Amino acid sequence: MEKKQAIKLSRQLKRTFCEKTLNALGKHVGFCRRERELTPYRLCLGLVEAMGVSEVASIADIQRSYNALRASNVQYKPLHNQLAKPQFPTFMRYVCTHLLQQLTVKALHFSPGSAFARFKRIELQDGTSFALKPSLSEYYPGRFTRYSPAAVELHVSLDLLTEQPREITLTPDVHSEAQYLPAPESLTNCLVMGDRGYFKKEYLRDVAHHGGSFIIKGKANMAPTIITAVTDDGVRRKRWENKSLKAVRAKLLKSKPMDMDVQWPDKAGVISCRMIVSWNPQTKTYQYLLTNLPRDEFSVQQVMDAYRLRWQIELLFKEWKSYANLHVFGTNNPAIAEGLIWASLCSAIMKRYCAIMAQALSASPLSTRKAAMCLRHVLPAIFCALLNHSRTLTQRVQQALNYLESNAKRAHPKRDALTGRAKLGLVPVLCAA
């Protein structure tokens, strides 16, 4: 990796983790009045580094990590007092928003020949939940009161082309997920994808009305009227037309996908869209994909392959929970619990940015999962240089980029082109390409 590339990246990290900016942010939200040892800047860097490097189960783990990074002797009580402030989660949420604004770059793009190259953004919507200590059930009630009386859910809209979230909302686990879908008016010339928990007929209509596209998984108990039905080999099923899906469900084919036009009655007329029905032999159930992508431009297989890209958001959640300490923390204080969740997400955002930049600068496809695993070995040196304003930052960044280039390569790039994300022409943005 050339030094000039490391210089560019280190300057971006300095701008993002700017001491003046983060301290001002802490004062703005009322988290800090007087700057002592644990300034907002130092605490922020200490938390992000701790969440990305080792397993954090308690505040004592954060204390030990901070003292090693800072070469200081901060005691447990002062650190706990800072984390227990009501403004702490607000400060960390603002930091998370700041990192998303500063550390989001184009990571993937569709090749010009792909039908999906027309979309300026592809949003994957989903949520992930996890339990907290039962004592927090008053603040964060869970859906499964017997096993997890306290739990939170993160509602996430992931931009597939940047591989970073566009929006993250933290709520108690009892909140309905469908209300956190991207606003239809924000999806002009964009494609949104979600599982059956996000199926709302009115939402599909509104997205199409604002010039957006969608692929949403439908529910098994849907009962739209079938207008036309064609198998993927072109055979028309006239006997199914003008009948309810419920009436023909027992006759649906398992051997080949079916492409239908369906509609529901609505106060304003009808809600119409395209529905692709396919049989899943593993789950022994039918999959219903609702979309408004035109049939003459997007084949049945292309729509089904596109929906499989939604798996990328599941991989994101896996990274958060496995390599960024997104889990239950040993605290009964709701402010500490929420603040540490945002700190965990800040660390995950930082890791993804490093992986994406290493991929672009090395002109070699990298695995974000492998990078998340590898970065624990090089992040301490980078954050130590940032925290102490050391001139060695560029050197540490260059070492990290070289390390990722050697140790985080994708295992099967050729397989990706056949059955993975590259099947539809989705390829990395490489600076040297």
C-alpha positions as CSV (number, residue, x, y, z in Angstrom):
1,M,0.0,0.0,0.0
2,E,1.4,3.4,-1.0
3,K,2.1,6.0,1.7
4,K,0.1,8.7,-0.1
5,Q,-3.0,6.5,0.2
6,A,-2.3,6.0,3.9
7,I,-1.9,9.8,4.3
8,K,-5.3,10.4,2.7
9,L,-7.0,7.9,5.0
10,S,-5.3,9.2,8.1
11,R,-6.4,12.7,7.4
12,Q,-10.0,11.5,7.1
13,L,-9.7,9.8,10.4
14,K,-8.3,13.0,12.0
15,R,-11.3,14.9,10.6
16,T,-13.8,12.4,11.8
17,F,-12.3,11.9,15.3
18,C,-11.5,15.6,15.7
19,E,-11.0,16.5,19.4
20,K,-12.6,20.0,19.0
21,T,-15.6,18.6,17.2
22,L,-16.3,15.8,19.6
23,N,-15.8,17.9,22.7
24,A,-18.1,20.6,21.3
25,L,-20.7,17.8,20.6
26,G,-20.5,16.7,24.2
27,K,-21.1,20.2,25.4
28,H,-23.9,20.7,22.9
29,V,-26.0,17.8,24.3
30,G,-25.2,18.7,27.9
31,F,-22.9,15.7,28.5
32,C,-19.9,17.7,29.5
33,R,-19.5,21.1,31.1
34,R,-15.9,21.1,32.2
35,E,-13.1,19.1,30.4
36,R,-11.2,16.9,32.8
37,E,-9.4,13.6,32.2
38,L,-12.5,11.9,30.7
39,T,-13.4,14.5,28.0
40,P,-16.0,13.5,25.5
41,Y,-13.3,13.1,22.9
42,R,-11.2,10.8,25.0
43,L,-14.1,8.8,26.3
44,C,-15.5,8.4,22.7
45,L,-12.2,7.1,21.3
46,G,-11.8,4.8,24.3
47,L,-15.2,3.3,23.9
48,V,-14.9,2.8,20.2
49,E,-11.5,1.1,20.6
50,A,-12.7,-1.1,23.4
51,M,-15.8,-2.3,21.6
52,G,-13.8,-3.2,18.5
53,V,-10.8,-4.9,20.1
54,S,-11.9,-7.3,22.9
55,E,-14.9,-8.7,24.6
56,V,-16.7,-6.2,26.8
57,A,-19.0,-7.6,29.4
58,S,-18.7,-4.9,32.1
59,I,-17.7,-1.3,32.8
60,A,-14.5,-2.7,34.4
61,D,-13.5,-4.1,31.0
62,I,-13.9,-0.6,29.5
63,Q,-11.8,0.9,32.3
64,R,-9.0,-1.5,31.8
65,S,-9.0,-0.9,28.0
66,Y,-9.1,2.9,28.4
67,N,-6.2,2.9,30.8
68,A,-4.1,0.8,28.5
69,L,-4.9,3.0,25.5
70,R,-4.4,6.3,27.3
71,A,-1.6,5.1,29.6
72,S,-3.6,6.6,32.5
73,N,-5.0,5.5,35.8
74,V,-8.7,6.4,35.6
75,Q,-10.6,4.7,38.5
76,Y,-13.9,2.8,38.1
77,K,-16.1,5.3,39.9
78,P,-15.3,8.4,37.7
79,L,-15.8,6.3,34.6
80,H,-19.1,4.9,35.8
81,N,-20.3,8.4,36.7
82,Q,-19.7,9.6,33.2
83,L,-21.5,6.7,31.6
84,A,-24.4,7.0,34.1
85,K,-25.2,10.6,32.9
86,P,-28.6,10.8,31.2
87,Q,-27.0,12.6,28.3
88,F,-24.5,9.8,27.6
89,P,-26.7,7.8,25.2
90,T,-27.7,11.0,23.4
91,F,-24.0,11.9,23.0
92,M,-23.1,8.5,21.6
93,R,-26.1,8.5,19.3
94,Y,-24.9,11.8,17.9
95,V,-21.4,10.4,17.5
96,C,-22.9,7.4,15.6
97,T,-24.7,9.8,13.2
98,H,-21.5,11.8,12.8
99,L,-19.5,8.7,11.9
100,L,-22.1,7.6,9.3
101,Q,-21.9,11.1,7.7
102,Q,-18.1,11.1,7.6
103,L,-17.3,7.4,7.0
104,T,-19.7,6.4,4.3
105,V,-18.3,5.9,0.8
106,K,-19.3,4.0,-2.3
107,A,-18.2,0.4,-1.8
108,L,-20.1,-1.5,-4.5
109,H,-21.6,-0.7,-7.9
110,F,-23.5,-2.6,-10.6
111,S,-21.7,-3.0,-13.9
112,P,-23.1,-0.9,-16.7
113,G,-24.8,-3.9,-18.3
114,S,-26.8,-4.8,-15.2
115,A,-30.5,-4.0,-15.1
116,F,-30.0,-2.8,-11.5
117,A,-27.4,-0.2,-12.5
118,R,-30.3,2.3,-12.9
119,F,-30.9,2.7,-9.2
120,K,-29.1,5.4,-7.3
121,R,-29.6,3.5,-4.1
122,I,-30.7,0.1,-2.9
123,E,-32.0,-0.1,0.6
124,L,-32.3,-3.3,2.6
125,Q,-34.6,-3.0,5.6
126,D,-34.6,-5.3,8.6
127,G,-34.2,-5.3,12.4
128,T,-32.2,-7.2,15.0
129,S,-33.1,-7.6,18.6
130,F,-31.3,-8.9,21.7
131,A,-32.1,-9.2,25.4
132,L,-31.0,-6.8,28.2
133,K,-30.9,-7.4,31.9
134,P,-34.4,-8.2,33.2
135,S,-34.3,-5.2,35.6
136,L,-34.6,-2.9,32.5
137,S,-38.0,-4.3,31.4
138,E,-39.7,-1.0,32.6
139,Y,-37.6,0.9,30.0
140,Y,-37.2,-1.7,27.3
141,P,-40.0,-4.2,27.4
142,G,-39.5,-7.3,25.3
143,R,-41.9,-9.3,23.2
144,F,-41.1,-12.6,25.0
145,T,-41.8,-11.7,28.6
146,R,-41.2,-15.2,29.9
147,Y,-37.7,-15.6,28.5
148,S,-36.6,-12.0,27.7
149,P,-38.6,-9.5,29.8
150,A,-36.2,-6.7,28.7
151,A,-35.0,-6.4,25.1
152,V,-34.3,-3.8,22.4
153,E,-34.6,-3.8,18.6
154,L,-32.5,-1.9,16.1
155,H,-34.4,-1.0,13.0
156,V,-31.9,-0.6,10.2
157,S,-31.9,0.6,6.7
158,L,-28.7,-0.6,5.0
159,D,-27.5,1.0,1.8
160,L,-26.3,-1.9,-0.3
161,L,-23.9,0.2,-2.4
162,T,-22.1,1.8,0.5
163,E,-22.4,-1.2,2.8
164,Q,-23.2,1.2,5.7
165,P,-26.5,1.9,7.4
166,R,-28.4,5.0,6.3
167,E,-30.6,5.0,9.4
168,I,-30.6,3.2,12.7
169,T,-33.5,3.5,15.2
170,L,-33.3,1.9,18.7
171,T,-36.6,1.0,20.3
172,P,-38.0,-1.4,22.8
173,D,-38.5,-4.8,21.3
174,V,-42.3,-4.5,21.4
175,H,-42.4,-1.9,18.7
176,S,-43.8,-2.9,15.3
177,E,-41.0,-3.1,12.7
178,A,-43.1,-2.0,9.6
179,Q,-43.4,1.6,10.9
180,Y,-39.6,2.1,10.4
181,L,-39.6,1.5,6.7
182,P,-37.9,4.3,4.6
183,A,-40.3,7.1,3.7
184,P,-41.8,6.5,0.2
185,E,-40.9,10.0,-0.9
186,S,-37.2,9.3,-0.2
187,L,-37.1,6.3,-2.6
188,T,-37.4,8.0,-5.9
189,N,-35.2,6.1,-8.4
190,C,-34.3,3.7,-5.6
191,L,-35.0,0.1,-4.8
192,V,-36.1,-1.0,-1.3
193,M,-36.2,-4.7,-0.2
194,G,-37.6,-6.2,3.0
195,D,-39.0,-9.5,4.4
196,R,-42.6,-10.3,5.1
197,G,-42.6,-8.3,8.3
198,Y,-42.6,-5.2,6.2
199,F,-45.5,-6.1,3.9
200,K,-48.0,-3.3,3.7
201,K,-50.1,-2.9,0.6
202,E,-50.4,0.8,1.1
203,Y,-46.7,1.2,1.4
204,L,-46.1,-0.6,-1.9
205,R,-48.6,1.8,-3.6
206,D,-46.9,4.9,-2.1
207,V,-43.4,3.8,-3.1
208,A,-44.5,3.3,-6.7
209,H,-46.4,6.6,-6.6
210,H,-43.1,8.4,-5.7
211,G,-41.1,6.8,-8.5
212,G,-39.5,4.1,-6.3
213,S,-39.2,0.4,-6.8
214,F,-39.6,-2.5,-4.3
215,I,-39.1,-6.2,-3.7
216,I,-41.0,-7.1,-0.5
217,K,-41.7,-10.6,0.6
218,G,-45.4,-11.3,1.0
219,K,-47.3,-13.2,3.7
220,A,-48.7,-16.7,3.2
221,N,-52.2,-15.6,4.1
222,M,-52.4,-12.9,1.4
223,A,-55.5,-13.1,-0.8
224,P,-55.0,-10.7,-3.8
225,T,-56.9,-11.2,-7.0
226,I,-54.8,-12.8,-9.8
227,I,-55.1,-10.8,-13.0
228,T,-52.6,-12.8,-15.1
229,A,-50.4,-15.9,-14.3
230,V,-47.5,-17.1,-16.4
231,T,-44.9,-19.8,-15.6
232,D,-41.3,-18.8,-16.2
233,D,-41.3,-20.9,-19.4
234,G,-44.1,-18.7,-20.8
235,V,-47.1,-20.9,-20.3
236,R,-50.2,-18.9,-19.3
237,R,-52.5,-20.2,-16.6
238,K,-55.9,-18.8,-17.7
239,R,-57.8,-20.9,-15.2
240,W,-56.2,-18.9,-12.3
241,E,-57.1,-15.5,-13.7
242,N,-59.6,-13.4,-11.8
243,K,-59.5,-15.7,-8.8
244,S,-58.2,-15.1,-5.4
245,L,-54.7,-16.4,-4.6
246,K,-56.3,-18.3,-1.6
247,A,-58.5,-20.2,-4.1
248,V,-55.6,-21.5,-6.2
249,R,-53.0,-21.9,-3.5
250,A,-53.4,-25.7,-3.5
251,K,-52.7,-25.7,-7.3
252,L,-49.5,-23.7,-7.3
253,L,-46.6,-25.3,-9.0
254,K,-43.5,-26.5,-7.1
255,S,-41.4,-27.4,-10.1
256,K,-41.1,-23.9,-11.6
257,P,-41.6,-20.2,-10.5
258,M,-44.7,-18.3,-11.5
259,D,-45.0,-14.7,-12.6
260,M,-48.3,-13.0,-11.8
261,D,-50.0,-9.7,-11.9
262,V,-52.1,-9.2,-8.7
263,Q,-54.3,-6.5,-7.2
264,W,-56.1,-5.7,-4.0
265,P,-59.2,-3.4,-3.6
266,D,-58.4,0.0,-2.1
267,K,-60.4,3.1,-1.2
268,A,-58.7,5.0,-4.0
269,G,-59.3,2.2,-6.5
270,V,-56.9,-0.8,-6.6
271,I,-53.4,-1.6,-5.5
272,S,-51.6,-3.5,-8.3
273,C,-48.2,-5.1,-8.5
274,R,-46.3,-8.1,-9.8
275,M,-45.9,-11.2,-7.7
276,I,-43.4,-14.0,-8.2
277,V,-44.2,-17.3,-6.5
278,S,-41.6,-20.0,-6.0
279,W,-41.3,-23.2,-3.9
280,N,-38.6,-23.5,-1.3
281,P,-37.8,-27.2,-0.9
282,Q,-35.8,-26.6,2.4
283,T,-38.7,-24.9,4.3
284,K,-41.4,-26.7,2.2
285,T,-43.2,-23.4,1.8
286,Y,-44.0,-21.0,-1.1
287,Q,-42.1,-17.7,-1.3
288,Y,-44.1,-14.7,-2.5
289,L,-42.1,-11.7,-3.8
290,L,-44.0,-8.5,-4.6
291,T,-42.4,-6.1,-6.9
292,N,-43.1,-3.3,-9.4
293,L,-40.0,-4.0,-11.5
294,P,-41.1,-4.3,-15.2
295,R,-41.3,-7.8,-16.5
296,D,-39.7,-6.9,-19.9
297,E,-36.6,-5.6,-18.1
298,F,-36.3,-7.8,-15.0
299,S,-36.8,-11.5,-15.4
300,V,-38.2,-13.8,-12.7
301,Q,-34.7,-15.1,-11.9
302,Q,-33.2,-11.6,-11.7
303,V,-35.9,-10.6,-9.1
304,M,-35.3,-13.7,-7.1
305,D,-31.5,-13.2,-7.2
306,A,-31.9,-9.6,-6.2
307,Y,-34.0,-10.5,-3.2
308,R,-31.2,-12.8,-2.0
309,L,-28.9,-9.8,-1.7
310,R,-31.1,-8.9,1.3
311,W,-28.9,-11.4,3.1
312,Q,-26.2,-8.7,3.3
313,I,-28.1,-7.0,6.1
314,E,-28.1,-10.3,8.1
315,L,-24.3,-10.4,7.6
316,L,-24.1,-6.9,9.0
317,F,-26.0,-7.9,12.1
318,K,-23.7,-10.9,12.5
319,E,-20.7,-8.6,12.4
320,W,-22.2,-6.3,15.0
321,K,-23.0,-9.1,17.5
322,S,-19.8,-11.1,16.9
323,Y,-17.1,-8.5,16.5
324,A,-18.4,-5.2,17.9
325,N,-19.8,-6.3,21.3
326,L,-23.5,-5.7,20.5
327,H,-25.0,-7.7,23.3
328,V,-26.4,-7.4,26.8
329,F,-24.2,-5.4,29.2
330,G,-23.9,-6.0,32.9
331,T,-25.7,-2.8,34.0
332,N,-29.1,-2.0,35.5
333,N,-28.8,1.6,34.3
334,P,-30.8,2.3,31.1
335,A,-28.6,5.2,30.1
336,I,-25.5,3.1,30.3
337,A,-27.1,0.2,28.5
338,E,-28.3,2.4,25.6
339,G,-25.1,4.4,25.4
340,L,-22.9,1.3,25.1
341,I,-25.2,0.0,22.3
342,W,-24.4,3.2,20.3
343,A,-20.7,2.9,21.2
344,S,-20.8,-0.7,19.8
345,L,-22.4,0.6,16.6
346,C,-19.7,3.3,16.3
347,S,-17.0,0.7,16.4
348,A,-18.8,-1.4,13.8
349,I,-19.1,1.6,11.5
350,M,-15.4,2.4,11.9
351,K,-14.5,-1.2,11.1
352,R,-16.6,-1.4,8.0
353,Y,-15.1,1.9,6.7
354,C,-11.6,0.5,7.2
355,A,-12.5,-2.6,5.3
356,I,-14.1,-0.7,2.4
357,M,-11.1,1.7,2.1
358,A,-8.6,-1.2,2.2
359,Q,-10.6,-2.9,-0.5
360,A,-10.7,0.1,-2.7
361,L,-7.0,1.1,-2.2
362,S,-5.7,-2.4,-2.7
363,A,-7.9,-3.1,-5.7
364,S,-8.6,-6.5,-4.2
365,P,-12.1,-7.8,-3.1
366,L,-12.1,-8.1,0.7
367,S,-14.5,-9.7,3.2
368,T,-16.0,-7.3,5.7
369,R,-16.4,-10.2,8.1
370,K,-12.7,-11.1,7.9
371,A,-11.8,-7.4,8.2
372,A,-13.9,-7.1,11.3
373,M,-12.0,-10.0,12.8
374,C,-8.6,-8.8,11.8
375,L,-9.0,-5.1,12.9
376,R,-8.9,-6.0,16.6
377,H,-5.1,-6.6,16.1
378,V,-4.4,-3.1,14.5
379,L,-7.0,-0.8,15.9
380,P,-5.3,-0.1,19.2
381,A,-2.2,1.4,17.5
382,I,-4.4,3.6,15.3
383,F,-6.5,4.9,18.2
384,C,-3.5,5.4,20.4
385,A,-2.0,7.6,17.7
386,L,-5.3,9.5,17.3
387,L,-5.8,9.9,21.1
388,N,-2.2,11.3,21.5
389,H,-2.1,13.2,18.3
390,S,0.9,11.2,17.3
391,R,2.8,11.7,14.0
392,T,2.9,7.9,13.7
393,L,-0.8,7.8,12.7
394,T,0.0,7.5,9.0
395,Q,2.5,4.7,9.6
396,R,-0.1,2.9,11.7
397,V,-2.8,3.3,9.1
398,Q,-0.5,2.0,6.4
399,Q,0.4,-1.0,8.5
400,A,-3.3,-1.7,9.0
401,L,-4.1,-1.4,5.3
402,N,-1.3,-3.8,4.4
403,Y,-2.5,-6.2,7.1
404,L,-6.1,-6.2,5.8
405,E,-4.9,-6.6,2.2
406,S,-3.1,-9.8,3.2
407,N,-5.5,-11.3,5.7
408,A,-9.0,-10.3,4.8
409,K,-9.4,-11.3,1.2
410,R,-12.7,-12.9,0.0
411,A,-12.4,-16.6,0.0
412,H,-14.3,-17.4,-3.2
413,P,-14.5,-14.4,-5.6
414,K,-15.1,-16.7,-8.6
415,R,-18.0,-18.4,-6.8
416,D,-19.5,-14.9,-6.1
417,A,-19.8,-14.4,-9.8
418,L,-21.8,-17.6,-10.2
419,T,-24.0,-17.8,-7.2
420,G,-23.1,-14.8,-4.9
421,R,-23.6,-11.1,-5.0
422,A,-21.6,-10.6,-8.2
423,K,-24.2,-12.7,-10.1
424,L,-26.2,-9.6,-11.0
425,G,-23.1,-7.5,-11.8
426,L,-22.5,-6.2,-8.2
427,V,-18.8,-5.6,-7.9
428,P,-16.5,-3.7,-5.6
429,V,-15.4,-0.1,-6.3
430,L,-11.7,-0.4,-6.8
431,C,-9.5,2.8,-7.0
432,A,-6.9,1.0,-9.2
433,A,-9.5,-0.5,-11.5
